[in-house]
Amino acid sequence: MSRFKIADTRLAGLKVIDRDRRRDSRGFLCRLFCSEDLRQAGWERPVVQVNHTMTHQTGALRGMHFQHYPHSEMKMIVCLRGEVFDVAIDLRAESSTFLRWHAERLSSENGRALLIPEGFAHGFQALTDNCELLYLHTASYAPLAEGAINSQDPRVGIDWPLSITDRSDRDCAIPFLAPDFSGLIV
């Protein structure tokens, strides 16, 4: 019996994962990851890297990041503390949803996760102070394969829920997409 409820989004391959929490008087236990259960959602490679982020300030924004082929990665994002507006952008060449984005509110309270396939950019905005996220990756970070989309790019048009209070210098310096950007090969 799976401890995950897996739901499709309007972007092919992008999944919302609701984790079943087994509660009692002490609190709860929930499964964070199970390759057997998540295989039906498209997770076929091993987890090779796990990252943990802390974002201190409400309104702070991280993203939108991805890795180029052959270092493309699938990610699963879980919020351990606080609440975030978690966004994925479809960058797959010739996808019917190319440059469309989807967002989910992930929080420590709702136990929801976002499973992001290869060929998507990812980022988030903190909706509360001191947000902690856990990232599970199918590929190790490869600095020379790193790519990014400017989170303010009008061609994508992400509707961030709060005023942006902070972004890294690196994220601010990302140029808008070139008019001839035709997507990623995955």
N, C-alpha and C positions, 0 to 999 in steps of 0.2 A: 504494500500500500504506500503510495507516494505521499510525502509530507509537503508537496508543493502543488499549488494551483497555478497552472501556466496559461497565460492569456496572450493571444496575438494582439498586435497593434495594427494601425493602418499602414505601417511600413514593414514590408515583408522581411521576416527573420528577426525583427526586434520584438522581444517578449517581456511581459511583466510577470514577475514571479511573486506570488503570495506564499509566504512560509507559514506552515501550520505551527502554532504555538501550543504546546501541551502545558497547561497551567495547573498549579495547585497552590496551597497556602504559602509556599516558599517563593513563588514567582513563576517562571516558565522555562522550558527547554524547547529549542527549535533547531532543526537541521539547517545549517548554513549552505551546505553544498553536498550533492550526491551525484556522482557522474552517471550512475545508472538511471536515476530519475530524470536528470536534466538532458540525457541523450535525446529524448523525444522533443526537446526544445532546440536541438541542433548543436548542443555542446558535445563535441566528439574528441577533442584533443585534451591532453592532460593540463592541469593547472601547473604553470611553471614559474609564476611569480605572483606574490601577494603584496599589495601596497596599502598603506594606512595613511590617511590625510586628516589633518585638523585644520579647520577654518574658523578663525576666532570671531569675525565680525559679521553680523547680519548684513546682507546686501552684497557681500564680497562674491566675486565671480572667478571661477577657474575654467579655462577651456577656450576653445574647442579643439581637442587634440586627437590625433590618430597616428598610426604607423603605416608606411608604404609597404607594398608587397616587395619582397617575400617575407617581411616581418609583420604582416598584418596579424591582428589579434582579435579574438573574441574576449569580451570583458563581462564580468558580472559585478554590479555595483550594489553595495548594501550600506545603509545608513545605521551606524551604531549609536550615535547620539545626536540629538537635535533634529532638524528638518531641512531638506534641500529641494530645490526645483531642479531635477536632473534631466538633461537634454541630450538627445542623440540626433544627428543629422545624417541622412542617407547620402553618401558620396559615391555610390557605386555607378560606374559608367553604364549607361543604357538601362538603368533601373527606372521603372515607371513612377517611382517616388523620389527621383533624383532631386537633391537640395531641399526636400521637405524635412521638417523636424517633428519630433514627438517629445513630450515632457511628461514626467511623472513626479509626484511629490513622494519622496522617500523619507521615512522618519523612523526613529527608534520606536515610536508607538505603533505604526502600522505594519512594521516588519516586511515591507515590500522591497523587492529588488528589481533591477533592470538588467536584462541580459542583452548585450549589444553585440551584434555580429561583426565580422570583418567588413571593412569598407564604410564604416560609420565614424564620424567625429563625435567626441563626448565632452561634456562640460556640465557645470552646475552652478547655481547661485544659492548661497546660504540664506535660509529663511529665519534662522535663529542664530544666536551666538553659539560658539564652540561646537560646531558640527564636526563629527568624526565619520569618515567613510572608509570602507574596506573595499578594495578592488582585487578581483581574481582575474588573472590574465592567462591566455593560452600561448603567449610569446613573451620572451624577455625584452626589456626595453633596449632598443637599438638607436642610439643618438643620431646616427646618419640616416635613419629611416623615418625620423620624426617629421610629422606634418601638422599643420594647424589651420583652422578657419577663424577669422576674426569674429568674435561673439556679437559684434555690432554690424556685421555685413548686411547691407540692405537687400542683397539678393536672396538671403536666407530669411531674414525678417523675424528673428526670434522675439517673442513678446515676453520679456523678462518681467516677473511680477513685482519687483521692487526696484527702486533707484539703485544703481550700481555704486557701491561705496568704496570698492577697492578691486584692482586687477593688478597682476604682476606687470612689470615693465616689459617683459618678454611678450605677454599676451596683448598688451596695448600696441606693440610694434608690429603685430601681424597685419600684413596688408589685406585689403579686400580682395575677393576673388577676381582673377583676370576674366575679361569677357569671354575668352575662348576656353575657360576651364570646362573640361568635358567629363570629369569624374575619375575615379580610381579603378584600377584593375585589381581584382581580388582573387 
